[in-house]
Amino acid sequence: MAKTKRISMTVDAKLLDDLNFLSSVLLVSRSSLITELLTPSCIQMRGVIELTNSATGNSGNSGTLARDPEKVRSYIEGLSKAIADQKGQYDAAANLMLSEMDTDAHGH
């Protein structure tokens, strides 16, 4: 089993209501639900930030924490767009490569 850590979070009352509803209907703990919802996004975002920071030499450890939901949402939207753009470029290149391979294999 993976090592876990306890954290404390402050969330909007509506979000808590939604989490309680989902966890009760799905018969899973809130912690498990939140973990499963956040893990894929966090992995992708961390990867993008690590690549960006290594390319720019930015350590990412300076500044103050943003608590404004609009600012946080803006960061997440920007990262999500960067991930989607990169995925689109990768998919286009992969499709081109596969179509060229298919043409070469049958071009007798």
C-alpha positions in Angstrom: 0.0 0.0 0.0 1.2 3.5 -0.8 2.3 5.7 2.0 -0.3 8.3 2.8 -0.2 11.7 4.6 -3.1 13.5 6.3 -3.8 17.0 5.2 -6.4 19.6 6.1 -8.3 21.4 3.4 -10.7 24.3 3.3 -13.3 23.9 0.5 -16.5 25.6 -0.6 -19.7 24.3 1.1 -21.1 23.3 -2.3 -18.0 21.3 -3.1 -18.1 19.5 0.2 -21.8 18.7 -0.5 -20.9 17.3 -3.9 -18.0 15.2 -2.4 -20.2 13.8 0.3 -22.9 12.9 -2.3 -20.4 11.2 -4.6 -18.6 9.3 -1.9 -21.9 8.1 -0.5 -23.3 7.0 -3.8 -20.0 5.4 -5.0 -19.4 3.9 -1.5 -15.9 5.2 -1.3 -14.2 7.5 1.2 -13.9 11.2 0.4 -10.1 10.8 0.7 -10.1 8.1 -2.0 -12.4 10.0 -4.2 -10.3 13.2 -4.0 -7.1 11.2 -4.6 -8.5 9.5 -7.7 -9.8 12.8 -9.1 -6.6 14.8 -8.5 -3.9 12.3 -9.2 -4.0 12.3 -13.1 -4.2 16.1 -13.3 -1.5 16.7 -10.8 0.9 14.3 -12.5 0.3 16.0 -15.9 0.6 19.5 -14.4 3.7 18.7 -12.5 5.3 17.3 -15.6 4.6 20.5 -17.6 5.8 22.7 -14.8 9.0 20.7 -14.3 9.8 20.8 -18.1 9.0 24.5 -18.2 11.1 25.3 -15.1 14.1 23.2 -16.3 13.9 25.0 -19.7 13.8 28.5 -18.1 16.0 27.8 -15.1 13.2 28.7 -12.7 13.1 26.7 -9.4 9.5 27.4 -8.9 10.0 27.9 -5.1 9.7 31.7 -4.9 6.7 34.0 -4.4 3.6 33.8 -2.2 0.8 31.3 -2.3 -2.2 32.3 -4.4 -5.5 31.9 -2.5 -7.7 33.8 -5.0 -9.8 31.1 -6.7 -9.7 33.1 -10.0 -5.9 33.2 -10.0 -5.7 29.5 -9.2 -8.3 28.7 -11.9 -6.3 30.8 -14.4 -3.1 28.8 -13.6 -5.0 25.5 -14.0 -6.6 26.6 -17.3 -3.2 27.6 -18.7 -1.6 24.3 -17.7 -4.6 22.3 -19.1 -4.3 24.2 -22.4 -0.6 23.6 -22.6 -1.2 19.9 -22.0 -4.0 19.7 -24.6 -1.8 21.6 -27.1 1.1 19.2 -26.6 -1.2 16.2 -26.8 -2.7 17.5 -30.1 0.8 18.0 -31.6 1.9 14.5 -30.5 -1.3 12.9 -31.9 -0.9 14.7 -35.2 2.8 13.6 -35.5 1.9 10.1 -34.5 -0.9 9.9 -37.1 1.3 11.3 -39.8 4.0 8.7 -39.0 1.5 5.9 -39.0 0.0 6.9 -42.3 3.5 7.2 -43.9 4.3 3.7 -42.5 1.1 2.3 -43.9 1.7 3.9 -47.3 5.3 2.6 -47.4 4.2 -1.0 -46.5 1.7 -1.2 -49.4 3.5 0.9 -52.0 4.9 -2.0 -54.1 
